């Protein structure tokens, strides 16, 4: 990495502050940030801040959430105005700073890299939650398959009907096959592999309630169990609707099988790199 970029990275990290509370938040003092960017006067720097605020507003981001007025400090003269800036605010200030200053270009690179890293971390966290929810749903499906088998649903076609009743009730009358066509999911693939996190959790909740009630009430027979899964799935749907979530309108997400495959490949490449490092030593 370029020495100048390393230096400004160190400078920016050295002035980064973190709140001391249950949910720590990082921020930068605009006064400190000004010096790192090579500005001499506050008046010139506030021009860049004002442009950054406009850019923030144009991006439909709440300005006050990223540019927080800081308590004015006084060192004997007039109180000094300041802002507490989020990482996003710093990025915007760098983007709207004086392009003639070499520090500006370096800061732009730094915050662009950091923003991309954060996006990748958030994406990976989202994928992990979906993978975990999918695994939990599989476990619940295995349990309820065993439960209903013991009480009268024994054939594969009967269990397929039971699951489809669950889907229809959760998705407002849309069955599994129709939902796959709407979402352009291959017929031989499981709907859940393309579900959002909230759909996976909703399905798991509805089926877990059904499994509990079948056992607790000792429900027997195909019709009674089909009715039970429909009641619980409808109740789950109503909860989603009350929160403004219409399941059938949720767009399909990336295939979880593809995510699993990609992660296995990444792990192999990482392991290969570690093995080569050990050989080199």
Secondary structure, DSSP 8 states (H G I E B T S, - for coil): --HHHHHHHHHHHHTEEE--SSS--EEEEHHHHHHHTT---HHHHHHHHHHHHHHHHHTT--HHHHEEEEEEE-SSSS-EEEEEE-HHHHHHHHHTS-TTSHHHHHHHHHHHHHHHHHHHHHHHHHHHHHHHHHHHHHHHHHHHHHHHHTTT--SHHHHHHHHHHHHHHHTTT--HHHHHHHHT--TTS-GGGG--HHHHHHHHHHHHHHHHHHHHTT--SHHHHHHHHHHHHHHHHHHHHHTT--GGGS-----HHHHHHHHHHHHHHHHHHHHHHHHH-
